[in-house]
Amino acid sequence: MLLDVHGNRVNRDPHREQFDAWRHGISNENFQAMEDAINDFCDRNDEFRSSFMPGQDEAIGRLFPILTAACNGNEQDAGLFFGNIVWRILDDRPEEWRFARSEQDEENPLGMFYWRRNS
């Protein structure tokens, strides 16, 4: 379950139209592999910044170019697509996750910071 920093439920399907268009560009097998890699990462980590996940996890990093291809080579869109996948996965998980928007600066790219509330 995914909640905001104040404990409020969130919209599971933000940017649905964009997500559906990007999702159409990736095979079911590759999408499932990305979901599995993200779930494995979440099983091992109680907190993380989503924008750092591809660089911190070999399986996610190896699959990320497939997302970029699904977004017509646009890396910024691939990052948004990836963020939407993470968002949905955390919302579907049984444990409670919270999030806050990350600040953007030279060392920290824009993204969400997530943490497991009851581990």
C-alpha positions in Angstrom: 0.0 0.0 0.0 1.3 3.4 -0.9 0.5 6.5 1.2 1.8 10.0 1.0 3.9 11.5 3.8 0.7 12.3 5.8 -0.7 8.8 5.5 -3.3 9.6 2.7 -4.0 7.1 0.0 -2.8 8.0 -3.5 -4.0 7.7 -7.0 -2.7 4.3 -8.2 -2.9 5.4 -11.9 -1.4 8.9 -12.2 -0.5 9.8 -15.8 -2.6 6.8 -17.0 -2.7 7.9 -20.7 1.1 8.3 -20.9 1.7 5.1 -19.0 -0.6 3.1 -21.3 1.2 4.4 -24.4 4.6 3.6 -23.0 3.4 0.2 -21.8 2.3 -0.7 -25.3 5.9 -0.4 -26.4 7.3 -3.1 -24.1 6.7 -6.8 -24.3 4.8 -8.5 -21.5 7.9 -10.6 -20.7 10.2 -7.6 -20.4 7.6 -5.7 -18.4 7.2 -8.7 -16.0 11.0 -8.9 -15.7 11.2 -5.2 -14.7 8.3 -5.7 -12.2 10.2 -8.7 -10.7 13.4 -6.7 -10.5 11.7 -3.8 -8.7 10.0 -6.1 -6.3 13.2 -7.9 -5.5 14.9 -4.5 -4.9 12.0 -3.5 -2.5 12.3 -6.8 -0.7 15.9 -5.9 0.2 15.6 -2.2 0.9 13.5 -0.3 3.4 14.1 3.1 1.8 15.3 4.3 -1.5 15.2 7.1 -4.0 13.6 5.8 -7.2 15.8 7.7 -9.5 18.9 5.9 -8.1 17.5 2.4 -8.5 18.8 1.7 -12.0 22.3 2.5 -10.9 22.0 0.6 -7.6 20.6 -2.7 -8.9 22.1 -4.7 -11.8 18.8 -6.3 -12.9 17.0 -2.9 -13.0 19.9 -1.2 -14.8 20.1 -4.0 -17.4 16.4 -3.7 -18.1 16.2 0.2 -18.1 17.2 0.5 -21.8 14.1 -1.5 -22.7 12.0 1.3 -21.1 14.0 3.9 -23.0 13.2 2.1 -26.3 9.5 1.9 -25.3 9.7 5.7 -24.9 11.1 6.3 -28.4 14.6 6.8 -27.0 13.6 9.6 -24.6 15.5 9.0 -21.4 13.4 11.6 -19.4 10.2 9.8 -20.4 11.8 6.5 -19.6 12.5 7.8 -16.1 8.9 8.9 -15.7 7.7 5.5 -17.0 10.0 3.8 -14.5 8.7 6.0 -11.7 5.1 5.0 -12.6 6.0 1.3 -12.5 7.6 1.7 -9.0 4.6 3.7 -7.8 2.2 1.0 -8.9 4.3 -1.8 -7.5 4.5 -0.2 -4.1 0.8 0.5 -4.1 0.2 -3.2 -4.8 2.5 -4.5 -2.0 1.0 -5.6 1.3 3.3 -3.5 3.5 2.8 0.2 4.0 5.1 2.5 2.0 5.3 6.3 2.3 6.8 8.8 -0.1 8.0 12.3 -0.4 9.2 14.2 -3.5 12.9 14.5 -3.6 14.6 17.8 -4.1 16.5 18.3 -7.3 20.1 19.5 -7.3 23.3 18.6 -9.0 23.9 15.5 -6.8 20.2 14.3 -6.5 18.1 14.1 -9.6 14.4 14.6 -9.3 12.5 11.6 -8.1 10.6 10.2 -5.2 12.0 9.1 -1.9 10.2 6.0 -0.5 10.4 4.2 2.8 8.7 1.2 4.3 6.6 2.2 7.2 6.1 -1.2 8.9 9.0 -3.6 8.3 
